[in-house]
Amino acid sequence: MDIDCIVQKMVKTIKDNILLTKGVYAVLGNLIYSAFFFVFAEMLLIEALYFQYYIDST
């Protein structure tokens, strides 16, 4: 499929007020929940790397 065709279908479904439940929207669901997930996952990763650095340096 052509990218323009995909974009046109997406724009049409949005204009028709139909909820997008395929592709990336099906995986992400509500975008605010995804944002919180990525922020908290990044915080955990930074904390884990900090403690690993702290343990290695002592």
C-alpha positions as CSV (number, residue, x, y, z in Angstrom):
1,M,0.0,0.0,0.0
2,D,1.0,3.5,-0.7
3,I,1.7,5.9,2.2
4,D,-0.7,8.5,0.8
5,C,-3.5,5.9,0.7
6,I,-2.9,5.0,4.3
7,V,-2.9,8.7,5.4
8,Q,-6.1,9.4,3.4
9,K,-7.9,6.5,5.1
10,M,-6.7,7.7,8.5
11,V,-7.9,11.2,7.8
12,K,-11.2,10.0,6.6
13,T,-11.9,7.9,9.7
14,I,-11.0,10.8,11.9
15,K,-13.3,13.2,10.0
16,D,-16.1,10.5,10.2
17,N,-15.6,10.5,14.0
18,I,-14.6,6.9,14.1
19,L,-12.2,5.7,16.8
20,L,-8.9,4.4,15.3
21,T,-8.2,0.9,16.7
22,K,-5.7,-0.4,14.2
23,G,-2.0,0.1,13.9
24,V,-0.1,2.1,16.4
25,Y,-3.4,3.4,18.0
26,A,-4.3,-0.2,19.0
27,V,-1.0,-0.7,20.8
28,L,-0.9,2.7,22.5
29,G,-4.5,3.0,23.5
30,N,-4.9,6.3,25.3
31,L,-1.8,8.3,24.7
32,I,-1.6,9.8,28.2
33,Y,-1.2,6.3,29.7
34,S,1.6,5.7,27.2
35,A,3.3,9.0,28.2
36,F,3.1,8.0,31.9
37,F,4.5,4.6,31.1
38,F,7.5,6.0,29.2
39,V,8.3,8.6,31.9
40,F,8.2,6.0,34.7
41,A,10.1,3.4,32.8
42,E,12.8,6.0,32.0
43,M,12.9,7.0,35.7
44,L,13.4,3.3,36.7
45,L,16.2,2.9,34.1
46,I,18.0,6.0,35.3
47,E,17.7,4.8,38.9
48,A,19.0,1.4,38.0
49,L,22.0,2.8,36.0
50,Y,22.8,5.2,38.9
51,F,22.9,2.4,41.5
52,Q,25.0,0.3,39.1
53,Y,27.4,3.2,38.8
54,Y,27.4,3.7,42.5
55,I,28.1,0.0,43.3
56,D,30.9,-0.2,40.7
57,S,32.6,3.0,41.9
58,T,32.9,1.8,45.6
